């Protein structure tokens, strides 16, 4: 019974890590997007 619980825990951990990796890769900024300065920035 302990082996079954251990396997379920491992599967949950691996599944959670894969979901985090998938969501992290889905929100990349396109390379042609340039950062815009704020209007109240002062260049000294």
C-alpha positions in Angstrom: 0.0 0.0 0.0 2.9 2.4 0.7 4.3 1.8 -2.8 0.9 2.9 -4.3 0.8 6.1 -2.3 4.5 6.9 -3.2 3.7 6.4 -6.9 0.7 8.7 -6.7 2.7 11.4 -4.9 5.5 11.2 -7.6 2.9 11.4 -10.4 1.3 14.5 -8.8 4.7 16.2 -8.4 5.7 15.5 -11.9 2.3 16.5 -13.3 2.5 19.8 -11.3 6.0 20.6 -12.6 4.9 19.9 -16.2 1.9 22.2 -15.8 4.2 25.0 -14.4 6.6 24.5 -17.2 3.9 24.7 -19.8 2.4 27.8 -18.4 5.8 29.5 -18.1 6.5 28.9 -21.8 3.2 30.2 -22.9 3.7 33.9 -22.0 6.8 34.9 -23.9 7.0 38.4 -25.2 7.5 38.5 -29.0 11.0 39.6 -30.1 9.8 42.7 -32.1 8.2 44.3 -29.0 10.2 47.2 -27.7 9.9 48.6 -24.2 8.4 52.1 -23.9 9.6 54.7 -21.4 7.1 56.2 -19.0 6.0 59.7 -19.7 7.3 61.0 -16.4 10.8 59.5 -16.7 13.6 62.1 -16.5 16.8 61.4 -18.4 19.7 63.0 -16.7 
